[in-house]
Amino acid sequence: MKITRILLPALLCGSWLVAYGQQPDNTAVNKRDRDRSEPTADQQKSNASDRDLTKKIRQSIMGDKSLSTYAHNVKVISQNGVVTLKGPVRSEEEKRAIEAKAMDAVGGSGKVNNEMSVKPEHQ
């Protein structure tokens, strides 16, 4: 009886989310990130220069209060001076702003891989 009272609301909530398209679909992203050649956060290099680069970009992103929470949570992965940006942002403007911050940190384009996606608040 207790299990039914606990599980039934959870199942109903999950059904509602799926019925109204609110369930996030990360299938394509998850498949992409399984590719061993694709940088993921756990592959962040631990050498001082890459750590400092990531820190500099992260501080720049977090210091920009005009960015959404989504943008503040973008993954910044530095590997041998090359930065990969991943995760959803709310607009093309946010995507460009974060990419510009990363390019400023690395000293120009060519060393920033922008893999961010735009997920508007209201779809």
Phi, psi and omega per residue, in radians:
M1 nan -0.767 3.120
K2 -1.080 -0.722 -3.112
I3 -1.067 -0.728 3.136
T4 -1.077 -0.728 -3.140
R5 -1.165 -0.501 3.139
I6 -1.484 -0.804 -3.051
L7 -1.343 -0.636 -3.071
L8 -1.018 -0.868 3.097
P9 -1.063 -0.663 3.131
A10 -1.123 -0.757 3.124
L11 -1.136 -0.733 3.129
L12 -1.121 -0.726 3.120
C13 -1.096 -0.799 3.115
G14 -1.076 -0.700 3.114
S15 -1.120 -0.716 3.127
W16 -1.107 -0.760 -3.138
L17 -1.077 -0.761 3.137
V18 -1.177 -0.747 -3.110
A19 -1.084 -0.590 -3.103
Y20 -1.770 0.251 3.044
G21 1.206 0.392 -3.097
Q22 -1.580 -0.190 -3.129
Q23 -1.269 2.178 -3.137
P24 -1.152 2.449 3.102
D25 -2.000 1.749 -3.122
N26 -1.821 0.323 -3.048
T27 -0.966 -0.874 -3.097
A28 -1.137 -0.709 3.134
V29 -1.142 -0.763 -3.141
N30 -1.098 -0.695 3.095
K31 -1.118 -0.766 3.135
R32 -1.041 -0.786 -3.055
D33 -1.305 -0.194 3.046
R34 -1.344 -0.343 3.117
D35 -1.147 2.148 -3.065
R36 -1.085 -0.403 3.135
S37 -1.446 -0.172 -3.116
E38 -1.504 2.159 -3.129
P39 -1.159 2.364 3.044
T40 -2.225 2.871 -3.039
A41 -0.999 -0.558 -3.127
D42 -1.275 -0.139 3.116
Q43 -1.694 0.118 3.078
Q44 -0.946 2.261 3.138
K45 -1.249 2.602 -3.115
S46 -1.760 0.087 3.094
N47 -1.240 2.692 -3.011
A48 -1.017 -0.731 -3.077
S49 -1.159 -0.712 3.113
D50 -1.234 -0.674 3.079
R51 -1.087 -0.769 -3.138
D52 -1.138 -0.686 3.116
L53 -1.097 -0.838 3.113
T54 -1.067 -0.752 -3.137
K55 -1.075 -0.763 -3.133
K56 -1.079 -0.790 -3.142
I57 -1.157 -0.800 -3.127
R58 -1.045 -0.759 3.124
Q59 -1.121 -0.661 3.110
S60 -1.139 -0.741 3.121
I61 -1.136 -0.849 -3.090
M62 -1.172 -0.490 3.129
G63 -1.300 -0.278 -3.135
D64 -1.580 1.691 -3.069
K65 -1.303 -0.115 3.086
S66 -1.385 -0.235 -3.130
L67 -1.426 2.638 3.126
S68 -1.291 2.950 3.060
T69 -1.067 -0.649 3.089
Y70 -1.001 -0.853 -3.117
A71 -1.104 -0.669 3.124
H72 -1.139 -0.339 -3.114
N73 -1.786 0.212 3.093
V74 -1.060 2.469 3.100
K75 -1.404 2.303 3.086
V76 -2.050 2.009 -3.075
I77 -2.108 2.070 3.124
S78 -1.907 2.252 3.119
Q79 -2.404 1.896 3.100
N80 0.968 0.741 3.092
G81 1.453 -0.061 3.097
V82 -1.799 2.271 -3.076
V83 -1.880 2.335 3.019
T84 -1.991 2.291 3.116
L85 -1.922 2.223 -3.102
K86 -2.379 2.648 3.041
G87 2.112 2.930 -3.131
P88 -1.466 2.583 2.974
V89 -2.264 2.948 -3.040
R90 -1.512 -0.308 -3.087
S91 -2.726 2.893 3.055
E92 -1.111 -0.595 3.125
E93 -1.091 -0.757 3.097
E94 -1.112 -0.711 3.132
K95 -1.045 -0.802 3.134
R96 -1.165 -0.691 -3.121
A97 -1.113 -0.752 -3.140
I98 -1.196 -0.721 3.101
E99 -1.074 -0.699 3.123
A100 -1.114 -0.685 3.112
K101 -1.103 -0.716 3.123
A102 -1.179 -0.730 3.135
M103 -1.124 -0.656 3.077
D104 -1.069 -0.714 -3.089
A105 -1.203 -0.646 -3.093
V106 -1.605 -0.125 3.092
G107 1.543 0.529 3.062
G108 2.267 3.128 -3.117
S109 -1.415 3.068 -3.140
G110 1.604 -0.307 3.125
K111 -2.043 0.224 3.129
V112 -2.183 2.127 3.057
N113 -1.781 1.968 -3.105
N114 -1.652 1.809 3.115
E115 -1.983 0.394 3.113
M116 -1.289 2.699 3.085
S117 -2.163 2.669 3.135
V118 -1.699 2.147 3.091
K119 -2.174 1.587 -3.126
P120 -1.018 2.664 -3.110
E121 -1.052 -0.712 -3.125
H122 -2.044 1.909 -3.130
Q123 -1.817 nan nan
